[in-house]
Amino acid sequence: MNKRVAVLPLLLLFLAGTASASGFRCGTKIVEEGMSTYELIEACGEPTRIEGNRWLYDLGPEEFLKIVFVEGGQVSYIKEEPNDG
């Protein structure tokens, strides 16, 4: 069997698993969907700004703005946008 053909399914499984993961790093901690807001604050501190269920973290001019959507006391979705500030 060709080695490329044997490796392809493993590569596809790896990519499928990582494509759905959403998270970011705050110092040494990883923030990811499903964690509690308590864990989020422990990892990153208080957000820069809160807009309803959107918690915004400005981690500096060289970093994307992290937008953390919170529902029921948990991180439900994480989005990144260019940091214009």
PyMOL CGO cylinders between C-alpha atoms (Angstrom):
from pymol import cmd
from pymol.cgo import CYLINDER

trace = [
    CYLINDER, 0.00, 0.00, 0.00, 1.24, 3.47, -0.83, 0.3, 1, 1, 1, 1, 1, 1,
    CYLINDER, 1.24, 3.47, -0.83, 2.34, 5.33, 2.34, 0.3, 1, 1, 1, 1, 1, 1,
    CYLINDER, 2.34, 5.33, 2.34, 0.59, 8.50, 1.21, 0.3, 1, 1, 1, 1, 1, 1,
    CYLINDER, 0.59, 8.50, 1.21, -2.72, 6.68, 0.90, 0.3, 1, 1, 1, 1, 1, 1,
    CYLINDER, -2.72, 6.68, 0.90, -2.28, 5.18, 4.39, 0.3, 1, 1, 1, 1, 1, 1,
    CYLINDER, -2.28, 5.18, 4.39, -1.49, 8.56, 5.98, 0.3, 1, 1, 1, 1, 1, 1,
    CYLINDER, -1.49, 8.56, 5.98, -4.29, 10.51, 4.28, 0.3, 1, 1, 1, 1, 1, 1,
    CYLINDER, -4.29, 10.51, 4.28, -7.17, 9.20, 6.46, 0.3, 1, 1, 1, 1, 1, 1,
    CYLINDER, -7.17, 9.20, 6.46, -5.20, 9.97, 9.63, 0.3, 1, 1, 1, 1, 1, 1,
    CYLINDER, -5.20, 9.97, 9.63, -4.44, 13.47, 8.40, 0.3, 1, 1, 1, 1, 1, 1,
    CYLINDER, -4.44, 13.47, 8.40, -8.10, 14.07, 7.56, 0.3, 1, 1, 1, 1, 1, 1,
    CYLINDER, -8.10, 14.07, 7.56, -9.17, 12.90, 11.04, 0.3, 1, 1, 1, 1, 1, 1,
    CYLINDER, -9.17, 12.90, 11.04, -6.62, 15.22, 12.64, 0.3, 1, 1, 1, 1, 1, 1,
    CYLINDER, -6.62, 15.22, 12.64, -7.75, 18.21, 10.57, 0.3, 1, 1, 1, 1, 1, 1,
    CYLINDER, -7.75, 18.21, 10.57, -11.42, 17.52, 11.24, 0.3, 1, 1, 1, 1, 1, 1,
    CYLINDER, -11.42, 17.52, 11.24, -10.74, 17.40, 14.98, 0.3, 1, 1, 1, 1, 1, 1,
    CYLINDER, -10.74, 17.40, 14.98, -8.81, 20.66, 15.05, 0.3, 1, 1, 1, 1, 1, 1,
    CYLINDER, -8.81, 20.66, 15.05, -11.06, 22.59, 12.68, 0.3, 1, 1, 1, 1, 1, 1,
    CYLINDER, -11.06, 22.59, 12.68, -13.97, 22.48, 15.10, 0.3, 1, 1, 1, 1, 1, 1,
    CYLINDER, -13.97, 22.48, 15.10, -11.89, 23.47, 18.12, 0.3, 1, 1, 1, 1, 1, 1,
    CYLINDER, -11.89, 23.47, 18.12, -12.08, 27.11, 19.05, 0.3, 1, 1, 1, 1, 1, 1,
    CYLINDER, -12.08, 27.11, 19.05, -9.89, 28.66, 21.68, 0.3, 1, 1, 1, 1, 1, 1,
    CYLINDER, -9.89, 28.66, 21.68, -7.07, 30.99, 22.55, 0.3, 1, 1, 1, 1, 1, 1,
    CYLINDER, -7.07, 30.99, 22.55, -4.27, 31.37, 25.06, 0.3, 1, 1, 1, 1, 1, 1,
    CYLINDER, -4.27, 31.37, 25.06, -4.20, 33.77, 28.00, 0.3, 1, 1, 1, 1, 1, 1,
    CYLINDER, -4.20, 33.77, 28.00, -0.70, 33.54, 29.40, 0.3, 1, 1, 1, 1, 1, 1,
    CYLINDER, -0.70, 33.54, 29.40, -0.24, 29.85, 30.17, 0.3, 1, 1, 1, 1, 1, 1,
    CYLINDER, -0.24, 29.85, 30.17, -3.95, 29.00, 30.20, 0.3, 1, 1, 1, 1, 1, 1,
    CYLINDER, -3.95, 29.00, 30.20, -6.12, 27.89, 27.28, 0.3, 1, 1, 1, 1, 1, 1,
    CYLINDER, -6.12, 27.89, 27.28, -9.60, 29.36, 26.89, 0.3, 1, 1, 1, 1, 1, 1,
    CYLINDER, -9.60, 29.36, 26.89, -12.04, 27.14, 25.02, 0.3, 1, 1, 1, 1, 1, 1,
    CYLINDER, -12.04, 27.14, 25.02, -15.71, 26.62, 24.42, 0.3, 1, 1, 1, 1, 1, 1,
    CYLINDER, -15.71, 26.62, 24.42, -17.54, 24.91, 27.28, 0.3, 1, 1, 1, 1, 1, 1,
    CYLINDER, -17.54, 24.91, 27.28, -15.47, 26.32, 30.11, 0.3, 1, 1, 1, 1, 1, 1,
    CYLINDER, -15.47, 26.32, 30.11, -17.23, 28.27, 32.83, 0.3, 1, 1, 1, 1, 1, 1,
    CYLINDER, -17.23, 28.27, 32.83, -17.09, 32.05, 33.10, 0.3, 1, 1, 1, 1, 1, 1,
    CYLINDER, -17.09, 32.05, 33.10, -15.29, 31.53, 36.43, 0.3, 1, 1, 1, 1, 1, 1,
    CYLINDER, -15.29, 31.53, 36.43, -12.55, 29.59, 34.61, 0.3, 1, 1, 1, 1, 1, 1,
    CYLINDER, -12.55, 29.59, 34.61, -12.44, 32.27, 31.90, 0.3, 1, 1, 1, 1, 1, 1,
    CYLINDER, -12.44, 32.27, 31.90, -11.91, 35.04, 34.47, 0.3, 1, 1, 1, 1, 1, 1,
    CYLINDER, -11.91, 35.04, 34.47, -9.30, 32.91, 36.28, 0.3, 1, 1, 1, 1, 1, 1,
    CYLINDER, -9.30, 32.91, 36.28, -7.42, 32.49, 32.96, 0.3, 1, 1, 1, 1, 1, 1,
    CYLINDER, -7.42, 32.49, 32.96, -7.73, 35.98, 31.46, 0.3, 1, 1, 1, 1, 1, 1,
    CYLINDER, -7.73, 35.98, 31.46, -8.99, 38.29, 34.18, 0.3, 1, 1, 1, 1, 1, 1,
    CYLINDER, -8.99, 38.29, 34.18, -11.93, 40.62, 33.71, 0.3, 1, 1, 1, 1, 1, 1,
    CYLINDER, -11.93, 40.62, 33.71, -12.84, 41.38, 30.10, 0.3, 1, 1, 1, 1, 1, 1,
    CYLINDER, -12.84, 41.38, 30.10, -11.84, 44.67, 28.54, 0.3, 1, 1, 1, 1, 1, 1,
    CYLINDER, -11.84, 44.67, 28.54, -15.50, 45.33, 27.73, 0.3, 1, 1, 1, 1, 1, 1,
    CYLINDER, -15.50, 45.33, 27.73, -18.84, 43.51, 28.05, 0.3, 1, 1, 1, 1, 1, 1,
    CYLINDER, -18.84, 43.51, 28.05, -21.61, 43.98, 25.47, 0.3, 1, 1, 1, 1, 1, 1,
    CYLINDER, -21.61, 43.98, 25.47, -24.52, 41.81, 26.57, 0.3, 1, 1, 1, 1, 1, 1,
    CYLINDER, -24.52, 41.81, 26.57, -23.42, 38.20, 26.18, 0.3, 1, 1, 1, 1, 1, 1,
    CYLINDER, -23.42, 38.20, 26.18, -20.23, 39.25, 24.34, 0.3, 1, 1, 1, 1, 1, 1,
    CYLINDER, -20.23, 39.25, 24.34, -17.12, 39.52, 26.47, 0.3, 1, 1, 1, 1, 1, 1,
    CYLINDER, -17.12, 39.52, 26.47, -14.29, 41.30, 24.64, 0.3, 1, 1, 1, 1, 1, 1,
    CYLINDER, -14.29, 41.30, 24.64, -10.64, 40.72, 25.49, 0.3, 1, 1, 1, 1, 1, 1,
    CYLINDER, -10.64, 40.72, 25.49, -8.05, 43.09, 24.04, 0.3, 1, 1, 1, 1, 1, 1,
    CYLINDER, -8.05, 43.09, 24.04, -4.77, 41.25, 24.56, 0.3, 1, 1, 1, 1, 1, 1,
    CYLINDER, -4.77, 41.25, 24.56, -2.64, 43.93, 22.91, 0.3, 1, 1, 1, 1, 1, 1,
    CYLINDER, -2.64, 43.93, 22.91, -2.03, 45.60, 19.56, 0.3, 1, 1, 1, 1, 1, 1,
    CYLINDER, -2.03, 45.60, 19.56, -0.23, 42.58, 18.09, 0.3, 1, 1, 1, 1, 1, 1,
    CYLINDER, -0.23, 42.58, 18.09, -3.10, 40.21, 18.93, 0.3, 1, 1, 1, 1, 1, 1,
    CYLINDER, -3.10, 40.21, 18.93, -6.56, 39.73, 17.45, 0.3, 1, 1, 1, 1, 1, 1,
    CYLINDER, -6.56, 39.73, 17.45, -9.46, 40.99, 19.57, 0.3, 1, 1, 1, 1, 1, 1,
    CYLINDER, -9.46, 40.99, 19.57, -11.03, 37.95, 21.28, 0.3, 1, 1, 1, 1, 1, 1,
    CYLINDER, -11.03, 37.95, 21.28, -14.82, 37.98, 21.41, 0.3, 1, 1, 1, 1, 1, 1,
    CYLINDER, -14.82, 37.98, 21.41, -16.16, 35.39, 23.83, 0.3, 1, 1, 1, 1, 1, 1,
    CYLINDER, -16.16, 35.39, 23.83, -19.88, 34.64, 23.70, 0.3, 1, 1, 1, 1, 1, 1,
    CYLINDER, -19.88, 34.64, 23.70, -21.26, 33.59, 27.10, 0.3, 1, 1, 1, 1, 1, 1,
    CYLINDER, -21.26, 33.59, 27.10, -24.51, 31.70, 27.67, 0.3, 1, 1, 1, 1, 1, 1,
    CYLINDER, -24.51, 31.70, 27.67, -25.69, 30.14, 30.91, 0.3, 1, 1, 1, 1, 1, 1,
    CYLINDER, -25.69, 30.14, 30.91, -22.42, 30.85, 32.68, 0.3, 1, 1, 1, 1, 1, 1,
    CYLINDER, -22.42, 30.85, 32.68, -20.32, 29.10, 30.04, 0.3, 1, 1, 1, 1, 1, 1,
    CYLINDER, -20.32, 29.10, 30.04, -18.27, 30.03, 27.00, 0.3, 1, 1, 1, 1, 1, 1,
    CYLINDER, -18.27, 30.03, 27.00, -20.46, 29.10, 24.03, 0.3, 1, 1, 1, 1, 1, 1,
    CYLINDER, -20.46, 29.10, 24.03, -18.45, 30.51, 21.12, 0.3, 1, 1, 1, 1, 1, 1,
    CYLINDER, -18.45, 30.51, 21.12, -15.17, 32.31, 20.50, 0.3, 1, 1, 1, 1, 1, 1,
    CYLINDER, -15.17, 32.31, 20.50, -14.52, 34.68, 17.62, 0.3, 1, 1, 1, 1, 1, 1,
    CYLINDER, -14.52, 34.68, 17.62, -11.47, 36.72, 16.67, 0.3, 1, 1, 1, 1, 1, 1,
    CYLINDER, -11.47, 36.72, 16.67, -11.38, 40.06, 14.85, 0.3, 1, 1, 1, 1, 1, 1,
    CYLINDER, -11.38, 40.06, 14.85, -8.52, 42.32, 13.85, 0.3, 1, 1, 1, 1, 1, 1,
    CYLINDER, -8.52, 42.32, 13.85, -7.57, 44.66, 16.63, 0.3, 1, 1, 1, 1, 1, 1,
    CYLINDER, -7.57, 44.66, 16.63, -8.06, 48.22, 15.36, 0.3, 1, 1, 1, 1, 1, 1,
    CYLINDER, -8.06, 48.22, 15.36, -7.20, 49.81, 18.68, 0.3, 1, 1, 1, 1, 1, 1,
]
cmd.load_cgo(trace, "trace")
